[in-house]
């Protein structure tokens, strides 16, 4: 599984990148055939609360699943995205089983 982290309008710290890698790797427990995960971190208007947008694209055979969340911190955003993505992966896996 390839993990690509993209930070827009700022530089992601080493610590944040390690956090994301550690969390994203756990997605493989939900679905084994993940080919690529793209994490996009974006800071919206720096002066406001809830200004960090995290979006997650997960490439699985024949499909790309997308989740986007906004939170106070990127860590919180990543957690929210991963929770939503686990639900999508589970539904996708059930769909595959039915066919």
Secondary structure, 3 states (H helix, E strand, C coil): CEEEEEEECCCCCHHHHHHHHHHHHHHHHCCCCEEEEEEEEEECCCCCCCCEEEEEEEEECCEEEEEEEEECCHHHHHHHHHHHHHHHHHHHHHHHHHC
